[in-house]
Amino acid sequence: MILGWVLLGYGIYKLLSQEIKEKVQREEEKIEEEIAEFKVRYVESKIELDRRIQDAKRNINFQNCIDAHYQSMMTSNIAYGILDREQRLKGIYYNGIKDIDTKITNTKKERDKYKAHTSEREEKHKEMQSGIDLKNGILAHLKIHSDKSKEILLDVKELNNKTRDLKFLIRDNFGQKGLEWFNRLEERTNNRKRS
């Protein structure tokens, strides 16, 4: 939300269209909602996976184990959706930065037409500084998003490792039905990779 405050603070220096501002705000809100949902499901999946890994080691609750595997995969899919949305949002930010850089360059050229210490030159200088401040605010916001993305990637990596462990435990500890389930899962995975 830092970007929102920066954009509001520089109403005079309108570099981004209202449509882009609204789109960024909608994307931000959606990402925050998805992150909150992911965090809840991540904790639940982690607990359930730990429980089902113990069940699989003792060869009990086959259906609960495969259900936990499925739920963990769905939770990871939420994370991947968040990361995709973050990438799209970063594209919007980078396009905004490019627009800001163009505006700063044009404003600098206009400023340089005026003699030193004239009010017009000072006004152009203030516009340039507003653009630079706006750009720095966007870059700071991008850093926050990058940090969130890294955190989500670490969480999903941990979840995927536990999911993989459970998958192999199901294969190894549930006899023929575990092996058949594993083979069907691998076949579906390979088919998705090919298409």
C-alpha positions as CSV (number, residue, x, y, z in Angstrom):
1,M,0.0,0.0,0.0
2,I,3.1,2.2,0.1
3,L,2.6,2.9,-3.6
4,G,-0.9,4.1,-3.0
5,W,0.3,6.7,-0.5
6,V,3.1,7.8,-2.8
7,L,0.7,8.2,-5.7
8,L,-1.8,10.1,-3.6
9,G,0.9,12.4,-2.3
10,Y,2.0,13.4,-5.8
11,G,-1.4,14.3,-7.3
12,I,0.2,17.2,-9.1
13,Y,2.7,15.0,-10.9
14,K,0.2,12.7,-12.6
15,L,2.3,10.2,-14.4
16,L,0.1,7.2,-14.1
17,S,-3.4,7.2,-15.4
18,Q,-6.3,6.8,-13.0
19,E,-7.1,3.5,-14.7
20,I,-3.6,2.2,-14.0
21,K,-3.8,3.4,-10.3
22,E,-7.2,1.6,-9.9
23,K,-5.8,-1.6,-11.6
24,V,-2.8,-1.6,-9.3
25,Q,-5.0,-1.1,-6.2
26,R,-7.3,-4.0,-7.3
27,E,-4.3,-6.3,-7.9
28,E,-2.8,-5.3,-4.5
29,E,-6.0,-6.1,-2.7
30,K,-6.4,-9.4,-4.5
31,I,-2.9,-10.4,-3.7
32,E,-3.3,-9.6,0.0
33,E,-6.5,-11.7,0.1
34,E,-4.8,-14.6,-1.6
35,I,-1.7,-14.4,0.6
36,A,-4.0,-14.5,3.7
37,E,-5.8,-17.5,2.3
38,F,-2.5,-19.2,1.4
39,K,-1.0,-18.6,4.9
40,V,-4.0,-20.2,6.6
41,R,-4.1,-23.2,4.2
42,Y,-0.3,-23.5,4.4
43,V,-0.4,-23.9,8.2
44,E,-3.3,-26.4,7.9
45,S,-1.6,-28.4,5.1
46,K,1.7,-28.5,7.0
47,I,0.0,-29.9,10.1
48,E,-2.1,-32.3,8.1
49,L,1.0,-33.5,6.1
50,D,3.0,-34.1,9.3
51,R,0.1,-36.2,10.7
52,R,-0.4,-38.2,7.4
53,I,3.3,-38.8,7.0
54,Q,3.2,-40.5,10.4
55,D,0.1,-42.4,9.3
56,A,1.8,-43.5,6.1
57,K,4.8,-44.7,8.0
58,R,2.5,-46.9,10.1
59,N,0.5,-48.0,7.0
60,I,-2.8,-46.6,8.2
61,N,-5.4,-44.2,6.8
62,F,-4.7,-44.6,3.1
63,Q,-7.6,-42.3,2.0
64,N,-6.7,-39.6,4.5
65,C,-3.1,-39.7,3.2
66,I,-4.0,-39.2,-0.4
67,D,-6.5,-36.5,0.6
68,A,-3.8,-34.7,2.4
69,H,-1.5,-35.0,-0.6
70,Y,-4.2,-33.5,-2.8
71,Q,-5.0,-30.6,-0.4
72,S,-1.3,-29.8,-0.2
73,M,-1.1,-29.7,-4.0
74,M,-4.1,-27.3,-4.1
75,T,-2.4,-25.1,-1.5
76,S,0.7,-24.9,-3.6
77,N,-1.4,-24.0,-6.6
78,I,-2.7,-21.0,-4.6
79,A,0.9,-19.9,-4.0
80,Y,1.7,-20.2,-7.7
81,G,-1.3,-18.1,-8.6
82,I,-0.1,-15.4,-6.1
83,L,3.3,-15.5,-7.7
84,D,1.9,-15.2,-11.2
85,R,-0.3,-12.2,-10.1
86,E,2.8,-10.6,-8.4
87,Q,4.7,-10.9,-11.7
88,R,1.8,-9.2,-13.6
89,L,1.8,-6.4,-11.0
90,K,5.5,-6.0,-11.3
91,G,5.1,-5.5,-15.0
92,I,2.6,-2.7,-14.3
93,Y,5.1,-1.1,-11.9
94,Y,8.0,-1.4,-14.4
95,N,5.9,0.2,-17.1
96,G,5.0,3.0,-14.7
97,I,8.7,3.5,-13.9
98,K,9.4,3.7,-17.6
99,D,6.7,6.3,-18.0
100,I,8.1,8.2,-15.0
101,D,11.6,8.1,-16.5
102,T,10.3,9.5,-19.8
103,K,8.4,12.3,-18.0
104,I,11.5,13.1,-15.9
105,T,13.7,13.3,-19.0
106,N,11.1,15.5,-20.8
107,T,10.7,17.7,-17.8
108,K,14.5,18.1,-17.5
109,K,14.7,19.2,-21.2
110,E,12.0,21.8,-20.5
111,R,13.7,22.9,-17.3
112,D,17.0,23.4,-19.1
113,K,15.3,25.9,-21.5
114,Y,14.9,28.4,-18.6
115,K,17.6,30.6,-17.2
116,A,18.9,29.8,-13.7
117,H,16.7,30.7,-10.7
118,T,13.6,31.5,-12.6
119,S,10.2,30.5,-11.2
120,E,9.6,28.3,-14.3
121,R,12.9,26.5,-13.9
122,E,12.2,26.0,-10.2
123,E,8.7,24.6,-11.0
124,K,10.2,22.1,-13.5
125,H,12.8,21.1,-11.0
126,K,10.0,20.4,-8.4
127,E,8.2,18.3,-11.0
128,M,11.3,16.3,-11.7
129,Q,11.9,15.8,-7.9
130,S,8.3,14.6,-7.5
131,G,8.9,12.1,-10.3
132,I,12.1,10.9,-8.7
133,D,10.4,10.5,-5.3
134,L,7.5,8.7,-7.0
135,K,9.9,6.3,-8.7
136,N,11.7,5.7,-5.5
137,G,8.4,4.9,-3.8
138,I,7.5,2.4,-6.5
139,L,11.0,0.8,-6.2
140,A,10.6,0.5,-2.5
141,H,7.2,-1.1,-3.0
142,L,8.7,-3.5,-5.5
143,K,11.2,-4.6,-2.9
144,I,8.3,-5.3,-0.5
145,H,6.7,-7.5,-3.2
146,S,9.9,-9.2,-3.9
147,D,10.4,-10.1,-0.2
148,K,6.8,-11.4,0.0
149,S,7.4,-13.5,-3.1
150,K,10.6,-15.0,-1.6
151,E,8.7,-15.9,1.6
152,I,6.0,-17.6,-0.3
153,L,8.5,-19.5,-2.4
154,L,10.2,-20.8,0.7
155,D,6.8,-21.8,2.2
156,V,5.7,-23.6,-1.0
157,K,9.1,-25.3,-1.3
158,E,8.8,-26.7,2.2
159,L,5.2,-27.8,1.5
160,N,6.2,-29.4,-1.8
161,N,9.0,-31.3,0.0
162,K,6.6,-32.7,2.6
163,T,4.1,-33.5,-0.2
164,R,6.8,-35.4,-2.1
165,D,7.8,-37.3,1.1
166,L,4.1,-38.3,1.6
167,K,3.8,-39.4,-2.0
168,F,6.7,-41.8,-1.7
169,L,5.5,-43.0,1.7
170,I,2.1,-43.8,0.2
171,R,3.8,-45.7,-2.7
172,D,6.1,-47.6,-0.3
173,N,3.8,-48.3,2.6
174,F,0.4,-49.0,1.2
175,G,1.1,-52.1,-0.9
176,Q,-0.5,-52.5,-4.3
177,K,-3.1,-49.7,-3.9
178,G,-0.4,-47.3,-2.9
179,L,1.7,-48.3,-5.9
180,E,-1.3,-48.0,-8.3
181,W,-2.1,-44.5,-6.9
182,F,1.5,-43.4,-7.2
183,N,1.7,-44.6,-10.9
184,R,-1.6,-42.8,-11.8
185,L,-0.3,-39.7,-10.2
186,E,3.0,-39.9,-12.1
187,E,1.2,-40.6,-15.3
188,R,-1.0,-37.5,-14.8
189,T,2.0,-35.4,-14.0
190,N,3.9,-36.6,-17.1
191,N,0.8,-35.9,-19.3
192,R,0.6,-32.4,-17.9
193,K,4.2,-31.8,-18.6
194,R,3.8,-33.0,-22.2
195,S,0.8,-30.8,-23.0
